[in-house]
Amino acid sequence: MRRLSGEYMTLRQIADRFGVHRSVARRWLLKEGYEFIEVRDRERGNQMVTALPWDIAADALHRRKEQGFGVVGVKRERGEIWTEDERQAYAVLRDIEQAEARRRAIEQGRWVDEGSGFIMETKDPAAFTEAADYVADLKRLASGIIEYGIGHEETFELIDMLRAMVDDHNDLPQDPANMVLFALTGLEKGWREQARKYRTRSEGEVGEA
């Protein structure tokens, strides 16, 4: 059933508030007995996406919070949560605070990674190499997926590759891991902003036609 914007929270939005990947959020929600609906999401070009009605999503956020997990945007009152505008305002404020923290760190002579913006705990050049090695493995995995997706049926090779990545980087130190995470987060944010601008421009061109 189609619902209007504002009456639901998409799985992506819920996962963002949980601070986990969508697959993790989906598994937890299903385990807790929540039933999804399909809606058209304006932010994704009116594509059909998985979601929960807003009141049900609020219940899920409070339940996960009560289980001891970190959740963004849960108010003290039962069933009350931040709106998406409030959550986005919080995200902007957090970005400003992080930028200010990086500025102060540089003034204090600490080491801030130029690629990810992560404030390094130690001035260890090996951290860059370890982070680069992890990204290289991600690139190799993506290349394999593209190659095998064209027609080759080498699924098990991809699984083995993924297992090797887990084994190789199971004990990845905090600094390299955070460098990778910050860089990927920045890339995702940039692409989402670019998509939003493109949709706005496209909708304007359609309106003028």
Secondary structure, DSSP 8 states (H G I E B T S, - for coil): ----TTSEEEHHHHHHHHTS-HHHHHHHHHHTT---EEEEEGGGTTEEEEEEEHHHHHHHHHHHHHTT---SSB-SSTT-B--HHHHHHHHHHHHHHHHHHHHHHHHTT--B-TTT--B-SS--THHHHHHHHHHHHHHHHHHHHHHHHTT---HHHHHHHHHHHHHHTTT--HHHHHHHHHHHHHHHHHHHHHHHHHHHHHHHHHHH-
